Amino acid sequence: MVSSTMTAGDAADQLRPLMPDDLLRAFHRLGMAVGYRNLARAIAALAPKGKAVANLAGVTTAKPAAHVLTEADTEYITSLESQLVEAETFFQDYPLLQAIPLRINRRWRDDARAFHPRKIRQEIEQLSISADMAQQLRLQGKHVDYDKRSNTHWLDSELIDEAYGKDGELSEIFGARTDEPGHSYDDLLGKYRQARDFKAAMPALRAEIARAQVEGA
């Protein structure tokens, strides 16, 4: 705040190392327009509530009290970090799974249980496949959906063994572990679902860890 012992120029000189020139000029114009005392009060009113401290310009602001993490807080954060590490390790082991999403599509199908022919609407889980694989499956008479907007080919998950069971793309995903327990085409859909869940959870885990480190559990 400008006083009898500190002029606007003195305050600006103290702020100059901490503030860019554009911000200083804006501060000066505002001070000339509304008065530096009023400007200081407005800045103080906008500051977070907490213990009052004075900055170099003499403007009173608020300093929020820091949360002291308890043992329970630390355990909670550690559990979140373990979940995040598990997800990150999964994608390090299976990097190709980051780019192969799953989706739920809705399609009308014949109701085999009905006495009279009728259609029922079912939710179909699908996975995206390459254009080459889609072409091969269509030549075999398999149904593959095509989304023009995203230029993506979608295969019903129940046909996953047709797509990956007898070609080299499975080994590209699993590497040297292909055909070992847990790494056959019977396990691939489960890996896709796991990848989908991890991708959805990772941003939320990072945000929650950052929040808990500041606010606690």
N, C-alpha and C positions, 0 to 999 in steps of 0.2 A: 504494500500500500504506500502511496506517495505521502510523505510527511514533511515537516519543516526541516528535517535533517536528510531527507532522501528525495531527490527530484525524480521525475519520470525518466530522465536520461540516466541517472544512477541505477534505477531499477532495470532499465533496458540493458545497461552494461553488464549487470550481474546475470541477467537471463540469457544474454547473447550466446555464451558457450553451450547452453542447454537447449536453445530453441532455434529453429531455422529462421532465416531472414523473413520469409513470407509470413510466418506466424508472428514474428515480432511486429511487422508492419500492420498486420491485422489487429493485434493487441493495441497498438498505438492508436489506430483509427477508432477502435471501439472506445478506448479511454477518452479520446477527445470528444466523442459523440455523447457518451453517457456519463462521463466522469470516472476517474480511476477508482475512487472509493466505491461507487456503485458497481463498477465492474468487478472489483475484488469481492464485494459481498455476493454478487451473483455466482462467481466461481466457487466461493466457499459453500454456497447453498447447494450447488450441484455435486459437491464432493461426497463420497460415501460417509455414512455416520460412523463415528469412532472417536478415538483419542485425538484431540486437536494438536497439530504441529504447525510450525511456521516455516515456509520455504525461504529461499534467498531474497525474494521480493517483498517479504513481510506479509504475504497473503496467507491467511489461515485456511488450511485444508484439513481433511480428516484422514487418519490412518487406521484401517480396519485391524482389529485384533487378530493375530495369527492363532490358528487352532493348533493345539498341542496334540499330536497323535498318541493315542493310547495303545496298549498291547492288542486290544480287540481291533482297533483300526488297522494296525500293522498286519495282523493275521488276515483281515478282510482283503487288504490290498495285495498281499502275497498270493491269496487264492485266485484273485482276478488275474494277476500276472502269470500264474501257472496256466490258466485257461488260455491266455493270449499266446504264451510260448507253445502250447500244444497246437494251436491253430497255425501259427507261423511255421512250426516244424512240419506239419502236415503238407503245407504247400512247398516247402523245401524238398520233401520227399517226392511229391507228385506235382511238379510245376505246371504240367499241361492241364491239370484239373481246374486251374484258375480261369481258363477261357472256355470251359464247356458247361454252360448253364443248363439248368432244368427249368421247366415251366409246367403249369397246369393248363390244359386245354379242355374245352367243353365241346362235346360232339354228340349228335343224335345217333343212337344205335338201336338195332332190333332187340326187343325184349324176349329172350328165349324162354322165359318162364310164363309168358302170357299165353292164354288159350287162343285168342285171336291176335293176328299180327298187329303190333303197335311199336312205336318208337319211344325210347326213354333217353333222357339227357344224362350223360355220364361225364365225370371228370377223368381225363386221361393225362397221366404224367408222361411228359416227353423230354427228350434231350436233343440238343443240337448236334448235327453231324456235318461233315464236309460235303461239298458239292459232288466230289467224285464218289464218295460212299453212297450218297443219295441216288446218284445215277445208276450205280450198280444194283442197288436194292429195287429200284423201279423196274429195271430190266428183269428182275426175278419175280416181278409181280407184287412186291411189297408196297404198302401204303406209306408215303412220306409227305408230310405237309410242307408247304413253302410259304414263307412270309416275305412278301415283296418289299415291305417297308424296311425291314432289317436285313434283307437278303440272306435269310437264315433258313436252313432245312431242318425240320423237326421230325424225329422218329419216335413212335410210341415206345415206351420203356419196355413193354412186353416183348419187343422184337430186338432187344439189345444183343442177344446171343447171335442173331442173324447178322448183325453189323460187326461185332467184335470177336465172335467166337472162332472164326476161321481165317483171320487175316493178320497182317503184321502190325496194325495200329494198336493192338492191345499191348504189345511189347514196347511200343513207344511211350506208353503211359506208365507201365510197371517196370520197364527196364529188365534187368537181370533177374528180378523176382517173379517174372511172369510164370504162371502155372504153379508157383509155390502156394502153400496154404494161405488163403486170404487174398490172392492175387490172380484169380482166374476171371473169366467173363461173368461167372456167377456172383462174383463179389463187386463187379464194377459199378453196378447201379447203387449199391450201398456206399461206395466211395464217392460217387457223384452227390448223393444226398448229404454225406458228411461235408463235402467241399462247399455245398450250398449253405449249409448251416454255419460253417466256420466263417464264410465270407460275410454272411449277414451279421454275425456276432462280433467280429473284430472291431469295427468302428465303435460300437457301443461299449465294448470292453475298454478300449483306449480312453474314451470319454469318461467312463466311470472311474478308471484309475486316476485320471487327472483331477476329477472332482474330489475323490476320497483323499487324495494327498493334501488337499487344501482344507476340506471341510470335515474329514473323517467319515466313518461308516454311517 
